[in-house]
Amino acid sequence: MAKKKTAATPDNAALAEFGVGRSSSLYENVNDASNSAEQWFGLDDCVGRIVRVLISYYACLVMYPVTFLIFLTRYNMLWEEGGGMGKWIGFLSTVCFYPFYPVVALIVLIVKRTFFAPPAYEDDNVFFKPPADPLSALLWEFYKALSPPMAQFMVNRGDTTAIAHSWFDHITHKHFWRRILESVGARVPRELGRWKCLDETTNTWGVEWFHELIDEDIVIKLKDESNGIGDAFLLNGTGKGEIKDKAAMENYLKTLKGEQIGCGAKNDSGLVYDGKEALILEWIRPSTAADPCGEQECHTLDIMTVAKPDGHIDVVTFLYWGDCEDGKTSHTTRGGYTVDVAKETIGAKCAWYAPYFAKMVPKKLFSTGHPLPGMGEVCALMIKAHKVAMAEQPWLRMIGWDAMIARSGVVYFEGNYAQMRLPRRVFLTWGNFVQCMNIYVFASLPEIFLMTGIWSALFMYMFNLV
């Protein structure tokens, strides 16, 4: 029996327009890799990934020597300052050793891993756990450190706003994404209230309420953090870890003890939410068997859209993160798969994404073949949302969108500047790499040609040759 189409359901031609079903698109390439028999995260795979990153480094150095140097210097100053080593380490390691920077980056990485604790969000996080083999693990860590700036330069060149947002969401915070999503008709979780500074003269903090708090389970999200930093999931009630009313909610935010972590401004008050704006949201639950979308587990739909130099936007990957250990958030996922958008089902496991998923044993329920209705509409809507976001912020050329199939249909949580997500696609295979280099690097006139032309014209003018 053919699947019933609605007016909003994209047909095959519409899906192919943004990469789904289009031969040799990045979406199809990644799905083909997911279905392959490749043994991911062995030594040969890790070597291949870092070799592709290094080729991109020297290609950009040769073709864009000035622009790439300025970009890399700014990027490394920002990240070394944020990472605790100091911006001058970033400046000197880049400017003084530009032709050999990858070697310096490897040395800096080894120093960091020896003397500094890893970021808090990496602790017991399956997305960041290295391979078991020590050499493969070192190459994987090196790849993770060097590939993000390379992917960012390929897509964004030296845009200073993009560089700033590789570290912290100055503009693209949760309010920004909710507004973009709502503008295209996407449903977002209701914001019940907002923890914020109510009076700047007295630095008085409290909750600005937008809805009554009646039998509501709650999720708290910091406005400008990611990777689950500052998240809280609170049931309605009077027991430990439960919230019954507005007074209890406000007291929780004022008194919760803990160290402030993340990329934003922090203080040593010992209070998690002190001086940190946060959203108080309804807790979205997955669809049940009684709902139109059928039974679903706690999961996240991870849709990545990327703009080409001509402005055309493609879906690069559509992934599914499920089997969530705590039943609350996909930050505890233990099951990673692709999504077959054309069939609207869970596809193959994404063994290529991280070492954990290479060894993952798919479970019987909510795995390959499980129906995910409406995925074509999800893609079309996220393409539309990307166009709106990029019209407002032109540097937003790569976005990762997070959503869930909920009881009321698909609910969209947020977007993210995809500087950290994109590299795992770009450098995954030689096919992906060559295609991205052709689109984002080789299609532009090399800067060295422009510089030669400028200097030649200046020379001829100075000596009255023209």
C-alpha positions as CSV (number, residue, x, y, z in Angstrom):
1,M,0.0,0.0,0.0
2,A,1.4,3.4,-1.0
3,K,2.2,5.9,1.7
4,K,-0.5,8.6,1.8
5,K,0.8,12.0,0.8
6,T,-0.6,15.3,2.2
7,A,-0.3,18.7,0.6
8,A,2.7,19.4,2.8
9,T,4.5,16.2,2.0
10,P,7.5,16.8,-0.4
11,D,7.6,14.5,-3.4
12,N,10.8,12.8,-4.6
13,A,11.7,15.7,-6.9
14,A,11.3,18.2,-4.0
15,L,13.4,15.9,-1.7
16,A,16.1,15.7,-4.3
17,E,16.2,19.5,-4.5
18,F,17.8,19.5,-1.0
19,G,19.9,16.4,-1.4
20,V,17.7,13.5,-0.4
21,G,17.7,10.9,-3.3
22,R,20.0,13.0,-5.4
23,S,22.9,10.9,-6.7
24,S,26.3,11.7,-5.0
25,S,24.8,14.3,-2.6
26,L,26.5,14.4,0.8
27,Y,23.3,13.1,2.3
28,E,23.4,10.0,0.0
29,N,27.2,9.6,0.4
30,V,26.9,9.5,4.2
31,N,24.0,7.1,4.1
32,D,26.0,4.8,1.7
33,A,28.9,5.0,4.2
34,S,26.5,4.0,7.0
35,N,25.4,0.9,5.0
36,S,28.9,-0.1,4.1
37,A,31.0,-2.8,5.7
38,E,33.8,-0.3,6.6
39,Q,35.5,-1.0,9.9
40,W,35.4,2.4,11.5
41,F,37.9,3.8,14.0
42,G,40.7,1.3,13.3
43,L,44.1,2.8,12.7
44,D,43.6,3.0,8.9
45,D,40.4,4.9,9.3
46,C,41.8,7.4,11.9
47,V,44.9,7.9,9.6
48,G,42.7,8.5,6.6
49,R,40.6,11.2,8.5
50,I,43.6,13.1,9.7
51,V,45.3,12.9,6.3
52,R,42.3,14.5,4.7
53,V,42.3,17.2,7.3
54,L,46.0,17.9,6.7
55,I,45.5,18.0,2.9
56,S,42.8,20.6,3.4
57,Y,45.1,22.6,5.7
58,Y,47.9,22.9,3.1
59,A,45.4,23.5,0.3
60,C,44.0,26.5,2.1
61,L,47.4,27.7,3.1
62,V,48.5,27.7,-0.6
63,M,45.3,29.1,-2.1
64,Y,44.4,31.6,0.6
65,P,47.7,32.4,2.5
66,V,46.7,35.7,4.0
67,T,43.0,35.1,4.7
68,F,43.7,31.7,6.2
69,L,46.4,33.0,8.4
70,I,44.2,35.8,9.8
71,F,41.3,33.3,10.3
72,L,43.5,30.7,12.0
73,T,45.2,33.3,14.3
74,R,41.9,34.7,15.4
75,Y,40.4,31.2,15.9
76,N,43.3,29.9,17.9
77,M,43.6,33.0,20.1
78,L,39.9,32.7,21.0
79,W,40.0,28.9,21.7
80,E,43.3,28.9,23.6
81,E,42.1,31.8,25.8
82,G,38.8,30.0,26.5
83,G,40.6,26.7,27.0
84,G,42.9,28.1,29.7
85,M,46.3,28.3,27.9
86,G,46.0,32.0,27.0
87,K,45.4,33.8,23.8
88,W,49.1,34.5,23.3
89,I,49.7,30.8,23.0
90,G,47.2,30.8,20.2
91,F,48.8,33.8,18.5
92,L,52.4,32.7,18.7
93,S,51.7,29.0,17.8
94,T,49.9,30.2,14.6
95,V,51.9,33.1,13.4
96,C,55.4,31.8,14.3
97,F,54.8,28.3,13.0
98,Y,52.2,28.8,10.3
99,P,53.6,26.3,7.7
100,F,54.1,23.7,10.5
101,Y,51.1,24.6,12.6
102,P,49.6,21.1,12.6
103,V,52.7,19.8,14.3
104,V,52.4,22.5,16.9
105,A,48.7,21.8,17.3
106,L,49.5,18.1,18.1
107,I,52.1,19.2,20.7
108,V,49.6,21.6,22.3
109,L,47.0,18.8,22.3
110,I,49.3,16.4,24.2
111,V,50.2,19.2,26.7
112,K,46.5,19.8,27.3
113,R,45.6,16.2,27.7
114,T,48.5,15.8,30.1
115,F,48.1,18.8,32.4
116,F,44.5,20.0,31.9
117,A,41.2,18.2,32.7
118,P,39.0,17.6,29.6
119,P,35.9,19.8,29.1
120,A,33.1,18.9,31.5
121,Y,30.7,18.0,28.7
122,E,33.1,15.2,27.5
123,D,32.8,13.3,30.8
124,D,31.2,9.9,30.1
125,N,29.9,11.3,26.8
126,V,29.7,8.7,24.1
127,F,30.2,11.3,21.4
128,F,33.7,12.0,22.6
129,K,35.1,8.7,23.9
130,P,38.3,7.8,21.9
131,P,39.1,4.4,20.3
132,A,40.7,1.8,22.6
133,D,44.0,1.6,20.6
134,P,46.3,4.3,22.0
135,L,47.7,5.4,18.6
136,S,44.2,5.5,17.1
137,A,43.0,7.5,20.1
138,L,45.8,10.1,19.7
139,L,45.0,10.5,16.0
140,W,41.2,10.8,16.8
141,E,41.9,13.5,19.4
142,F,44.2,15.3,16.9
143,Y,41.5,15.0,14.2
144,K,38.8,16.4,16.6
145,A,41.1,19.4,17.4
146,L,42.1,20.3,13.9
147,S,39.1,19.5,11.8
148,P,36.6,22.1,13.2
149,P,38.6,25.2,12.1
150,M,39.3,23.6,8.7
151,A,35.6,22.9,8.1
152,Q,34.7,26.4,9.3
153,F,37.2,28.1,7.1
154,M,36.0,26.1,4.1
155,V,32.4,27.2,4.5
156,N,32.7,30.6,6.3
157,R,36.3,31.8,5.4
158,G,37.4,34.4,7.9
159,D,34.0,35.8,9.0
160,T,34.7,37.3,12.5
161,T,31.1,36.7,13.8
162,A,31.3,33.0,12.8
163,I,34.7,32.7,14.5
164,A,33.2,34.2,17.7
165,H,30.3,31.8,17.6
166,S,32.5,28.8,17.3
167,W,33.1,29.4,21.0
168,F,30.0,31.1,22.4
169,D,26.5,31.9,21.3
170,H,26.5,35.7,21.5
171,I,23.7,36.1,19.0
172,T,22.4,32.6,18.3
173,H,21.2,31.8,21.8
174,K,18.0,29.9,22.6
175,H,15.7,33.0,22.1
176,F,17.1,33.5,18.6
177,W,16.5,29.9,17.5
178,R,13.0,29.8,19.0
179,R,12.1,33.0,17.1
180,I,13.5,31.6,13.8
181,L,11.6,28.3,14.2
182,E,8.3,30.0,15.2
183,S,8.6,32.3,12.1
184,V,8.4,29.3,9.8
185,G,5.5,27.6,11.6
186,A,7.6,25.1,13.6
187,R,6.2,24.2,17.0
188,V,8.6,24.8,19.9
189,P,8.2,23.9,23.6
190,R,6.1,26.4,25.5
191,E,8.2,28.8,27.5
192,L,6.4,28.9,30.8
193,G,8.7,31.5,32.4
194,R,12.2,33.1,32.2
195,W,14.8,33.3,34.9
196,K,16.4,36.7,34.4
197,C,17.6,40.0,36.0
198,L,14.3,41.8,36.8
199,D,16.0,45.0,38.0
200,E,19.5,45.9,36.8
201,T,20.0,48.7,39.3
202,T,19.6,46.4,42.3
203,N,20.7,43.2,40.4
204,T,17.5,41.5,41.5
205,W,16.9,38.2,39.8
206,G,13.6,36.3,39.5
207,V,11.2,34.6,37.1
208,E,9.1,36.5,34.5
209,W,6.1,34.2,34.1
210,F,4.3,33.7,30.8
211,H,1.9,30.9,31.8
212,E,0.4,29.5,34.9
213,L,2.4,26.5,36.5
214,I,-0.4,23.9,36.8
215,D,0.7,20.3,37.0
216,E,3.6,21.0,34.7
217,D,6.8,18.9,34.4
218,I,9.6,21.2,33.6
219,V,12.9,21.5,31.7
220,I,15.3,24.3,32.4
221,K,17.7,25.4,29.7
222,L,20.4,28.1,30.1
223,K,19.9,30.7,27.4
224,D,23.4,30.5,25.8
225,E,25.0,27.2,26.7
226,S,25.0,23.8,24.8
227,N,25.9,20.1,25.4
228,G,23.4,19.9,28.2
229,I,25.2,22.4,30.4
230,G,22.8,23.7,33.0
231,D,19.9,21.5,32.0
232,A,17.5,20.3,34.6
233,F,14.5,18.0,34.3
234,L,12.0,18.4,37.1
235,L,8.8,16.5,37.7
236,N,5.7,18.1,39.1
237,G,5.4,17.4,42.8
238,T,6.6,18.1,46.3
239,G,9.3,15.4,46.6
240,K,13.1,15.7,46.1
241,G,13.9,17.1,42.6
242,E,10.3,18.0,42.0
243,I,8.6,21.4,41.5
244,K,5.0,22.1,42.5
245,D,4.4,25.8,42.0
246,K,6.0,29.1,41.0
247,A,7.5,29.7,44.5
248,A,9.2,26.4,44.5
249,M,10.5,27.0,41.0
250,E,11.9,30.4,41.9
251,N,13.5,29.0,45.1
252,Y,15.1,26.2,43.1
253,L,16.8,28.6,40.7
254,K,17.9,30.9,43.5
255,T,19.4,28.2,45.7
256,L,20.6,25.3,43.6
257,K,24.3,24.7,44.5
258,G,27.0,23.7,42.1
259,E,29.9,24.9,40.0
260,Q,29.2,27.1,37.0
261,I,30.7,25.6,33.9
262,G,30.4,26.3,30.1
263,C,31.7,28.9,27.7
264,G,29.7,31.9,29.0
265,A,30.4,34.3,31.9
266,K,30.8,32.5,35.2
267,N,31.2,33.4,38.9
268,D,32.3,31.6,42.0
269,S,29.1,32.1,44.0
270,G,28.6,28.3,44.2
271,L,25.1,28.7,42.7
272,V,24.4,27.1,39.3
273,Y,22.0,29.8,38.0
274,D,23.4,32.9,39.7
275,G,23.6,35.5,37.0
276,K,22.7,33.1,34.3
277,E,19.5,33.6,32.3
278,A,17.5,30.5,31.8
279,L,14.3,29.3,30.1
280,I,11.6,27.4,32.0
281,L,10.0,25.1,29.4
282,E,7.4,22.4,29.2
283,W,8.9,18.9,29.2
284,I,8.2,17.4,25.8
285,R,7.6,13.7,25.8
286,P,7.8,11.3,22.8
287,S,4.7,10.2,20.9
288,T,2.8,7.2,22.3
289,A,1.0,4.3,20.6
290,A,-2.3,6.2,21.0
291,D,-0.9,9.3,19.1
292,P,-1.0,9.9,15.4
293,C,2.8,9.4,15.0
294,G,2.8,6.1,16.8
295,E,4.9,4.9,19.6
296,Q,8.4,6.5,19.9
297,E,11.1,6.4,22.5
298,C,12.9,9.4,24.0
299,H,15.1,10.6,21.1
300,T,16.4,13.5,19.1
301,L,16.2,14.1,15.4
302,D,19.5,15.7,14.3
303,I,19.1,17.5,10.9
304,M,22.1,19.2,9.4
305,T,21.6,21.8,6.7
306,V,24.5,23.5,4.9
307,A,24.6,26.3,2.4
308,K,26.7,26.2,-0.7
309,P,28.6,29.3,-2.0
310,D,25.7,30.1,-4.3
311,G,23.2,30.1,-1.4
312,H,21.5,26.8,-2.2
313,I,20.9,24.8,1.0
314,D,21.1,21.0,1.2
315,V,20.3,18.5,3.9
316,V,23.7,17.0,4.6
317,T,22.7,14.4,7.2
318,F,19.6,13.4,9.1
319,L,20.5,11.3,12.2
320,Y,18.5,9.7,15.0
321,W,19.8,9.6,18.6
322,G,17.8,7.2,20.8
323,D,18.1,4.5,23.5
324,C,18.6,7.4,26.0
325,E,20.0,6.0,29.2
326,D,18.2,8.4,31.6
327,G,15.0,8.5,29.5
328,K,15.1,12.3,29.5
329,T,17.7,13.6,27.0
330,S,19.7,12.4,24.0
331,H,22.8,13.6,25.8
332,T,22.7,10.1,27.3
333,T,22.0,8.3,24.0
334,R,23.3,4.8,23.5
335,G,21.8,4.3,20.0
336,G,22.8,6.3,16.9
337,Y,21.4,5.8,13.4
338,T,20.8,7.6,10.1
339,V,17.3,8.5,9.0
340,D,16.0,7.2,5.7
341,V,14.0,10.3,4.8
342,A,12.5,8.8,1.6
343,K,11.2,5.7,3.5
344,E,10.5,7.7,6.7
345,T,12.2,5.1,8.8
346,I,15.3,4.7,11.0
347,G,18.2,3.7,8.7
348,A,21.5,2.1,9.4
349,K,23.5,2.7,12.5
350,C,25.9,5.6,12.2
351,A,29.0,3.6,13.2
352,W,31.2,6.3,11.5
353,Y,30.2,9.0,14.0
354,A,32.2,8.1,17.1
355,P,34.0,5.0,18.3
356,Y,31.2,4.1,20.7
357,F,28.7,3.7,17.8
358,A,31.1,1.6,15.8
359,K,30.7,-1.1,18.5
360,M,27.0,-0.4,19.2
361,V,24.7,-3.4,19.0
362,P,21.4,-2.3,17.6
363,K,18.4,-3.2,19.8
364,K,15.2,-4.8,18.5
365,L,12.9,-1.9,19.1
366,F,13.4,1.6,17.8
367,S,16.2,0.7,15.5
368,T,16.6,0.1,11.7
369,G,13.2,0.0,10.0
370,H,11.2,1.7,12.8
371,P,8.7,4.2,11.2
372,L,9.3,7.9,11.6
373,P,6.4,9.7,9.9
374,G,6.7,13.1,8.5
375,M,10.5,13.3,7.9
376,G,10.2,14.8,4.5
377,E,8.2,17.7,5.9
378,V,10.8,18.1,8.6
379,C,13.6,18.5,6.0
380,A,11.6,21.0,4.0
381,L,10.8,23.1,7.1
382,M,14.4,23.1,8.3
383,I,15.5,24.3,4.8
384,K,13.0,27.1,5.1
385,A,14.2,27.9,8.7
386,H,17.8,28.0,7.5
387,K,17.0,30.5,4.8
388,V,15.3,32.8,7.3
389,A,18.2,32.4,9.7
390,M,20.8,33.1,7.0
391,A,18.8,36.1,5.7
392,E,19.3,37.6,9.2
393,Q,22.7,36.3,9.9
394,P,24.5,35.6,6.6
395,W,27.4,33.7,8.3
396,L,25.0,31.0,9.5
397,R,25.9,28.8,6.6
398,M,25.8,25.5,8.5
399,I,23.2,24.6,11.1
400,G,22.3,21.5,13.1
401,W,18.7,21.3,14.1
402,D,17.3,19.3,17.0
403,A,13.7,18.0,17.2
404,M,11.6,15.1,18.5
405,I,8.5,13.3,17.4
406,A,6.2,14.2,20.3
407,R,2.6,13.5,21.2
408,S,1.4,16.5,19.3
409,G,3.6,15.9,16.3
410,V,7.2,17.0,15.6
411,V,8.5,19.6,18.2
412,Y,11.7,21.6,17.4
413,F,14.0,22.5,20.2
414,E,16.7,24.7,18.7
415,G,19.4,25.1,16.0
416,N,23.1,25.2,16.6
417,Y,26.0,26.7,14.6
418,A,27.3,23.4,13.2
419,Q,31.0,24.1,13.3
420,M,31.6,21.1,15.5
421,R,29.1,18.8,13.7
422,L,30.1,19.4,10.1
423,P,33.7,18.0,10.2
424,R,32.5,14.5,10.9
425,R,30.8,14.6,7.5
426,V,33.3,16.5,5.5
427,F,36.4,14.4,6.3
428,L,34.5,11.1,6.7
429,T,35.4,9.6,3.3
430,W,37.5,10.6,0.3
431,G,34.3,11.0,-1.7
432,N,32.9,13.5,0.8
433,F,36.2,15.3,1.1
434,V,36.8,15.8,-2.6
435,Q,33.3,17.0,-3.1
436,C,33.5,19.5,-0.3
437,M,36.9,20.7,-1.5
438,N,35.6,21.2,-5.0
439,I,32.5,23.1,-3.7
440,Y,34.1,25.2,-1.0
441,V,37.8,25.6,-1.7
442,F,38.7,25.0,-5.4
443,A,35.7,26.8,-6.8
444,S,37.0,30.2,-5.7
445,L,39.8,32.1,-7.5
446,P,43.0,31.4,-5.4
447,E,44.0,34.4,-3.3
448,I,47.6,34.1,-4.6
449,F,46.4,34.9,-8.1
450,L,44.6,38.0,-6.9
451,M,47.6,39.1,-4.9
452,T,49.9,38.6,-7.9
453,G,47.6,40.7,-10.0
454,I,47.4,43.5,-7.4
455,W,51.2,43.6,-7.0
456,S,51.8,43.5,-10.8
457,A,49.4,46.4,-11.3
458,L,51.0,48.4,-8.6
459,F,54.5,47.7,-10.0
460,M,53.4,48.7,-13.5
461,Y,51.8,51.9,-12.1
462,M,54.8,52.9,-10.1
463,F,57.2,52.5,-13.0
464,N,54.8,54.2,-15.5
465,L,54.3,51.1,-17.5
466,V,50.6,51.8,-17.9
